[in-house]
């Protein structure tokens, strides 16, 4: 009987699910950081949309990077899919919690999500080497 020399490892999580988990953890940490900035400084709540977009961009860059690194190929594809799913989850939470509909900001968030997660996915694939 021949011994098995190589055992293939199965991936525990898909690249998109891994990226989503990282993106939401970073988003949660960024939300806490933004809350502390608003609490401890003289920043107004009128700056909140800018802080929100910055938070989404950073979390999607990290999530796209993780998805691209885990996939190994097609980082823009996995990053873009991550951006779409992330945006759909955010839209569902906004609709169910705050009865918010789709508007121009929703379309802007979708574009920003696709772009930043796709760029993160590209960097993730290239950081694997």
C-alpha positions in Angstrom: 0.0 0.0 0.0 1.3 3.4 -0.9 1.2 6.2 1.7 -0.5 9.4 0.8 2.2 12.1 0.3 0.0 15.1 -0.2 -3.3 15.9 1.3 -5.2 18.6 -0.4 -6.7 21.1 2.0 -10.2 22.2 1.6 -11.0 25.9 2.0 -13.0 26.4 5.1 -14.6 29.6 3.8 -15.2 31.0 0.4 -13.3 34.2 -0.6 -16.4 36.3 -0.7 -17.6 35.2 2.7 -14.2 35.8 4.2 -14.0 39.2 2.7 -17.5 40.0 3.9 -16.6 39.1 7.5 -13.5 41.2 7.4 -15.4 44.1 5.8 -18.1 44.1 8.4 -15.6 43.8 11.3 -13.7 46.8 9.9 -16.9 48.7 9.3 -18.0 48.1 12.9 -14.6 49.3 14.2 -14.7 52.3 12.0 -18.2 53.1 13.2 -17.0 53.0 16.8 -14.1 55.2 15.9 -16.3 57.7 14.1 -18.6 57.8 17.1 -15.7 58.6 19.3 -14.5 61.3 17.0 -18.0 62.9 17.1 -18.1 62.6 20.9 -14.7 63.8 21.8 -14.1 66.5 19.2 -15.9 69.5 18.0 -16.9 67.8 14.7 -20.5 68.2 13.7 -22.9 65.6 12.6 -23.1 67.3 9.2 -19.7 65.6 8.5 -21.2 62.2 9.1 -21.8 61.3 5.4 -18.2 61.9 4.6 -17.1 59.8 7.6 -19.5 57.1 6.5 -18.2 56.9 2.9 -14.6 56.8 4.2 -15.6 54.0 6.6 -17.2 52.0 3.7 -14.2 52.6 1.4 -11.7 51.4 4.0 -13.7 48.3 5.0 -14.3 47.4 1.4 -10.7 47.8 0.5 -9.7 45.4 3.3 -12.6 43.0 2.5 -11.7 43.0 -1.2 -8.0 42.5 -0.4 -8.9 39.4 1.7 -11.2 38.0 -1.0 -8.5 38.5 -3.6 -5.8 37.0 -1.5 -7.9 33.9 -0.7 -9.1 33.4 -4.3 -5.6 33.8 -5.9 -7.1 34.8 -9.2 -9.7 37.2 -10.6 -9.3 39.7 -7.7 -11.4 42.3 -9.5 -14.2 39.8 -9.9 -14.3 38.6 -6.3 -13.8 42.1 -5.1 -16.7 43.3 -7.3 -19.0 40.5 -6.1 -18.0 41.4 -2.5 -18.9 45.0 -3.2 -22.3 44.1 -4.6 -23.2 41.7 -1.8 -22.0 44.2 0.8 -24.1 47.0 -0.7 -27.2 44.7 -0.9 -26.8 43.9 2.8 -26.4 47.6 3.7 -29.5 48.4 1.5 -31.6 45.7 3.2 -30.5 46.9 6.7 -31.4 50.5 5.8 -34.7 49.5 4.3 -35.8 47.3 7.1 -34.5 49.4 9.9 -35.1 53.0 8.7 -37.6 52.5 5.8 -35.0 54.1 3.5 -35.6 53.9 -0.2 -33.2 53.9 -3.1 -31.9 57.4 -4.1 -28.8 59.0 -5.5 -26.7 58.3 -2.5 -27.6 54.6 -2.8 -26.3 54.6 -6.4 -23.2 56.4 -5.3 -22.6 53.8 -2.5 -22.9 51.0 -5.1 -20.4 52.6 -7.4 -18.0 53.3 -4.5 -18.4 49.8 -3.2 -17.7 48.2 -6.6 -14.7 50.3 -7.2 -13.0 50.1 -3.8 -13.7 46.4 -3.3 -12.5 45.7 -6.9 -9.3 47.6 -6.3 -8.8 45.8 -3.0 -9.3 42.5 -4.8 -6.6 43.4 -7.3 -4.2 44.3 -4.6 -5.1 41.1 -2.7 -4.3 38.8 -5.7 -1.0 40.7 -6.3 0.1 40.5 -2.6 -0.1 36.7 -2.7 3.2 36.5 -4.6 
